Amino acid sequence: MHFQFNQSEAFEDLAKMADRFGKCVKEAMDDPELAEKFRRFGAQFESGSPFDKGGHRGPKPQAPKGPGGYAPRMNRFHDAEGTLVFEFLLPGFELSGVDLRFREDTMYLSAILPQGFAEQSGRRYASQGFSLSDFERLEYAVPADDYEQGLAKAVMRNGILTIRVPAKDPADDPNSIKIEIVKEGN
C-alpha cells in the first residue's frame, strides 16, 4: 500500500482547524464565567505547574517577570507533607526591602535592593546566572482552596527566601459532607 502525502492540503486543513478553534474560543469568552475559568487556568502556567498536587507536567512554564523583565531564580516544589515550597535566590536583598502577600489565589512578591547595590550598567558578561535588580509584584498561583495561606511561613537566610505554604486537609473542607457508614449483618 502506498500513501501519498499532500503537504499543501495538510496545511490548509490545519489552518481551517485553527480558525474553527479560534472562533470557539471567542464564543466561549463571551460567557463571563467561562472566561474567568480560562483566565485562572492560564495564570497557573505563568507561575508554575498547572498541576499543583501532581508535580510538573508538560513544557516548563516561563517565570513571571517584573516591569524591568527581571524575575529572581527560583525553585517551586511540594515537600513530603504536601506543603507548597518556594525558594527565591535574592543575593544582596535585605529583609526590609522584601514584600510578600497573598490575595485570593495569588501570592505577590516584590523586592527592592538597598541604595547603591544595583547592578552596574555597561557590563559585558561572559556568563550571568542571576541579576541584581529590583522587581515588583511578581505573581504566583497559590489556590486558597488548596493551601492555608494564613499559615504561610517565610524565612530569609544567606540570600535565599524560602516560603512554605501548608496544604489544606481535605477533611477540613467546610463544603464536604461526612457520610456515616453503618455495619449491616454480622
DRENBAGU-500501 format. One line per field, with one value per residue: residue number from 1; z, x, y of N, C-alpha, C in turn. Coordinates in pm, whole numbers, plus 50000, padded with zeros to 5 digits. Each point is the difference from the previous one (the first is absolute). Layout:
nr = [NUM;...]
n.c3 = [Z;...]
n.c1 = [X;...]
n.c2 = [Y;...]
ca.c3 = [Z;...]
ca.c1 = [X;...]
ca.c2 = [Y;...]
c.c3 = [Z;...]
c.c1 = [X;...]
c.c2 = [Y;...]
This chain:
nr = [1;2;3;4;5;6;7;8;9;10;11;12;13;14;15;16;17;18;19;20;21;22;23;24;25;26;27;28;29;30;31;32;33;34;35;36;37;38;39;40;41;42;43;44;45;46;47;48;49;50;51;52;53;54;55;56;57;58;59;60;61;62;63;64;65;66;67;68;69;70;71;72;73;74;75;76;77;78;79;80;81;82;83;84;85;86;87;88;89;90;91;92;93;94;95;96;97;98;99;100;101;102;103;104;105;106;107;108;109;110;111;112;113;114;115;116;117;118;119;120;121;122;123;124;125;126;127;128;129;130;131;132;133;134;135;136;137;138;139;140;141;142;143;144;145;146;147;148;149;150;151;152;153;154;155;156;157;158;159;160;161;162;163;164;165;166;167;168;169;170;171;172;173;174;175;176;177;178;179;180;181;182;183;184;185;186]
n.c3 = [50000;49915;50089;49942;50042;50011;50002;49885;49970;50051;49943;49890;50020;50026;49897;49937;50051;49973;49883;49987;50041;49921;49911;50031;50004;49888;49954;50042;49950;49925;50051;50087;50035;49874;49969;50118;49965;49877;50055;50091;49902;49918;50109;50011;49868;50033;50100;49922;50056;49895;50036;50087;50006;49868;50025;49942;49907;49892;49904;50032;50093;49938;50068;50095;49939;50065;50029;50063;49998;50128;50020;50133;50005;49972;50109;49951;50118;50016;50134;50085;50072;49878;50085;49951;49939;50026;49917;50044;49897;50116;49925;50113;49998;50063;50117;50036;49895;50072;49908;50086;49914;50053;49888;50050;49875;50039;49989;50063;49922;50082;49941;50089;49918;50094;50045;49873;50006;49919;49905;49973;49937;49881;50093;49958;50019;50045;50124;49996;50126;50037;50033;50018;50017;50020;50066;49930;50098;50027;49916;50105;49930;50099;49944;50041;49905;49956;50032;50119;49920;50092;49971;49891;49981;50025;49951;50038;49928;50019;49984;50076;49932;50112;49921;50112;49912;50123;49959;49952;50113;49901;50113;49998;49880;50022;49873;50069;49966;50131;49946;50078;50040;49971;50099;49900;50068;49990]
n.c1 = [50085;49968;50058;49919;50099;49893;50117;49969;49944;50107;50074;49928;50001;50129;50009;49922;50070;50110;49945;49956;50120;50055;49910;50029;50128;49984;49926;50094;50082;49893;50026;49960;49917;49979;49988;49938;49936;49988;49966;49926;49951;49993;49950;49954;49989;49956;49951;49993;50010;49925;50086;49953;49903;50002;50052;50113;49915;50054;50003;50124;49917;49980;50107;49919;49981;50087;49972;50116;49909;50016;50032;49999;50115;49928;49961;49919;49959;49960;49997;50050;49975;50043;50091;49945;50117;50029;50104;50025;50081;50032;50110;50048;49887;49944;49976;50049;50068;49963;49904;49929;49901;49886;49938;49888;50015;50048;50127;50020;50105;50052;50107;50056;50104;50092;50001;50035;49906;49940;49965;50129;49962;49989;49970;50104;49898;50096;49952;49867;50013;50017;49900;50061;49872;49938;49898;49890;49923;50095;49930;49959;49950;49917;49926;49919;49938;50125;50030;50060;49959;49904;50037;50013;50119;50070;50112;50077;50080;50112;49912;49944;49893;49964;49898;49936;49915;49950;49988;49880;49948;49984;50030;50078;49973;49958;50033;50092;49944;50007;50022;49899;50089;49898;50018;49988;49919;50080]
n.c2 = [49882;50095;50081;50089;50078;50078;50061;50053;49882;49942;50095;49981;49868;50010;50081;49914;49898;50068;50029;49873;49961;50092;49961;49874;50035;50072;49900;49916;50093;49983;49879;50098;49904;49965;50128;50010;49889;50049;50119;49937;49924;50103;50061;49877;50013;50123;49932;49901;49884;49967;49908;50092;49912;49995;50118;50030;50041;49953;50094;50034;50050;50114;50044;50048;50113;50078;50129;49975;49903;50031;49875;49988;49936;49891;49935;49909;49949;49875;50021;49912;50110;50032;50050;50111;49978;50128;49998;50123;50011;50062;49987;50050;49931;50103;49944;50118;49954;49893;49992;49928;49971;49960;49975;49950;49962;50116;49964;50116;50018;50092;50054;50083;50013;49985;50124;50020;49907;50084;49917;49996;50110;49951;49913;49930;49918;49922;50011;49997;49958;50128;50076;50115;49978;50117;49950;50020;49960;49911;49928;49926;49900;50031;49904;50097;49934;50004;50127;49984;50097;50004;49876;50076;49945;50111;49949;50103;49919;50068;50098;49906;50041;49934;49967;49967;49945;49969;49875;50028;49959;49913;49938;50110;49956;50127;49983;49928;49888;49979;49884;49971;49910;49921;49916;49917;49926;49891]
ca.c3 = [50000;49989;50053;49946;50089;49932;50103;49992;50052;50145;50061;49986;50103;50130;50010;50023;50139;50088;49988;50075;50143;50039;50010;50120;50116;50006;50048;50141;50080;50019;50125;50103;50092;49929;49978;50126;50013;49908;50055;50115;49950;49937;50101;50060;49914;50014;50128;50047;49946;50010;50073;50131;50082;49933;49948;49870;49880;49879;49986;50117;49984;50018;50128;49985;49997;50048;49895;49930;49935;50089;50105;50065;49982;50105;50000;50051;50013;50114;50086;50026;50063;49906;50012;49881;50040;49903;50040;49911;50014;50013;50050;50021;50051;50145;50041;50001;49864;49940;50035;49961;50044;49926;49972;49932;49962;49949;50088;49937;50055;49951;50076;49959;50050;50078;49922;49953;49982;49869;49901;49923;49857;49909;50015;49899;50074;49932;50052;50103;50061;50068;49978;50117;49952;50071;49929;50067;49981;49926;50041;49999;50034;50124;50017;50139;50030;50020;50090;50117;49978;50128;50079;49926;50071;49909;50067;49914;50057;49904;49867;49946;50064;49993;50038;50016;50012;50023;49928;50083;50019;49933;50098;50064;49904;50053;49901;49992;50081;50053;49987;50103;49946;50099;49974;49981;50020;50108]
ca.c1 = [49915;50079;49929;50054;49975;49993;50034;49918;49867;50012;50008;49867;49915;50047;49958;49855;49978;50043;49898;49883;50035;49999;49860;49944;50054;49936;49863;50007;50039;49881;49941;50092;50043;50097;50117;50074;50064;50114;50101;50062;50077;50120;50087;50081;50114;50093;50070;50041;49929;49855;49960;50062;50013;50067;50131;50005;49973;50001;50116;50027;49942;50089;49984;49947;50104;49962;49994;50128;50026;50079;49940;50109;50004;49918;49955;49865;49978;49921;50075;49934;49869;49914;50021;50054;50122;50068;50132;50042;50137;49994;50129;50010;49876;49981;49864;49915;49962;49921;49858;49933;49861;49904;49867;49923;50077;50129;50104;50071;50133;50074;50123;50079;50137;50045;50058;50136;50031;49949;50094;50062;49968;50112;50079;49985;50018;50034;49896;49923;49907;49895;50004;49977;49902;49872;49885;49876;49872;49999;49882;50012;49872;49992;49855;49955;49922;50091;50110;49975;50082;50019;50101;50126;50121;50106;50128;50108;50127;50111;49956;49894;49870;49924;49860;49932;49855;49946;49880;49881;49956;49869;49896;49957;49924;49866;49901;49991;49894;50042;49896;50010;49999;49944;50028;49877;50025;50093]
ca.c2 = [50118;50122;50117;50123;50113;50128;50097;50121;49966;49983;50132;50061;49940;50051;50140;49999;49958;50109;50104;49954;50004;50142;50043;49937;50070;50132;49980;49962;50116;50085;49956;50050;49894;49918;50084;50001;49870;50002;50089;49935;49888;50055;50060;49896;49974;50110;50002;49869;49887;50004;49881;50021;49880;49889;50033;50066;49921;50082;50087;50083;50132;50114;50068;50135;50102;50131;50102;50008;49873;49917;49917;49927;49855;49940;49861;49981;49857;49954;49909;49872;50023;50072;50144;50066;50070;50086;50047;50107;50046;50146;50049;50144;50059;49998;49964;50120;50035;49892;50002;49876;50000;49918;50054;49897;49882;50047;50052;50111;50020;50116;50023;50116;49991;50116;50111;49980;49859;49956;49950;50107;49993;49997;49879;49896;49875;49875;49911;50068;49905;50074;50144;50083;50097;50003;49947;50035;49934;49873;49924;49855;49937;49922;49994;50009;49880;49887;50033;50085;50118;50068;49927;50002;50045;50045;50016;50049;49955;49997;50043;49913;50015;49876;50019;49871;50017;49866;49956;49982;49863;49987;49967;50125;50078;50024;49959;49854;49939;49870;49899;49898;49864;49908;49860;49924;49857;49962]
c.c3 = [50000;50046;49945;50090;49920;50106;49996;50051;50152;50070;49988;50107;50138;50020;50027;50144;50097;49998;50078;50150;50051;50017;50126;50126;50014;50051;50149;50088;50019;50129;50113;50094;49935;49974;50125;50022;49909;50058;50116;49957;49938;50098;50065;49915;50014;50125;50051;49937;50012;50079;50138;50076;49934;49944;49860;49887;49881;49996;50121;49978;50020;50135;49975;50006;50051;49885;49920;49929;50086;50097;50064;49967;50116;49981;50054;50005;50118;50084;50027;50061;49907;50011;49872;50045;49881;50059;49894;50030;49998;50054;50012;50054;50152;50029;49992;49860;49931;50050;49943;50053;49911;49978;49912;49967;49957;50113;49921;50069;49932;50084;49939;50063;50085;49908;49961;49973;49863;49907;49918;49852;49918;50014;49883;50069;49908;50039;50111;50053;50074;49973;50131;49958;50087;49917;50083;49958;49907;50056;49984;50047;50127;50034;50148;50039;50037;50106;50111;49990;50131;50089;49930;50088;49896;50081;49897;50066;49888;49858;49936;50082;49978;50055;50002;50024;50019;49920;50099;50009;49935;50098;50069;49908;50052;49903;49989;50095;50041;49993;50107;49934;50111;49958;49992;50015;50113;50016]
c.c1 = [50088;49914;50067;49957;50004;50017;49909;49858;50003;50006;49868;49906;50037;49955;49849;49969;50037;49897;49875;50025;49996;49859;49935;50047;49935;49857;49999;50032;49884;49926;50095;50051;50108;50128;50087;50071;50123;50114;50074;50086;50131;50097;50089;50122;50105;50083;50041;49914;49849;49947;50064;50024;50088;50137;49991;49974;50004;50122;50015;49943;50106;49973;49939;50114;49942;50000;50129;50035;50078;49912;50114;49995;49926;49983;49858;49974;49908;50087;49916;49861;49903;50010;50061;50117;50055;50137;50045;50144;49999;50133;49999;49875;49998;49853;49906;49953;49912;49856;49934;49858;49916;49873;49930;50090;50143;50093;50076;50134;50064;50126;50077;50137;50034;50064;50144;50040;49959;50113;50055;49967;50129;50089;49973;50035;50042;49896;49928;49894;49887;50019;49978;49909;49875;49895;49876;49886;50003;49886;50024;49868;50015;49852;49958;49916;50089;50107;49957;50089;50031;50104;50136;50112;50104;50127;50103;50132;50104;49957;49897;49874;49923;49861;49934;49852;49939;49874;49884;49968;49863;49887;49947;49917;49857;49890;49988;49893;50048;49882;50026;49987;49952;50031;49868;50034;50096;50104]
c.c2 = [50123;50117;50125;50115;50129;50109;50122;49973;49985;50135;50075;49946;50051;50145;50009;49961;50111;50113;49962;50005;50145;50053;49942;50073;50137;49989;49966;50120;50098;49963;50041;49891;49913;50080;50005;49867;49990;50083;49933;49881;50049;50059;49895;49969;50109;49989;49863;49893;50016;49882;50004;49872;49895;50031;50057;49902;50095;50091;50090;50140;50108;50064;50137;50100;50131;50099;50010;49871;49904;49923;49923;49852;49937;49851;50000;49851;49973;49909;49875;50017;50074;50151;50053;50086;50078;50035;50101;50041;50153;50054;50151;50066;49989;49972;50120;50040;49898;50008;49875;50005;49908;50081;49899;49881;50034;50045;50107;50020;50121;50012;50116;49987;50123;50104;49968;49857;49949;49958;50117;49984;49997;49876;49905;49868;49887;49895;50074;49905;50067;50148;50071;50114;49993;49927;50029;49910;49879;49916;49850;49941;49915;49993;49994;49878;49881;50023;50095;50124;50073;49934;49996;50054;50037;50025;50047;49960;49990;50033;49911;50021;49870;50026;49863;50026;49862;49971;49989;49852;49987;49968;50125;50088;50021;49957;49848;49949;49862;49905;49893;49864;49909;49857;49925;49854;49977;50102]
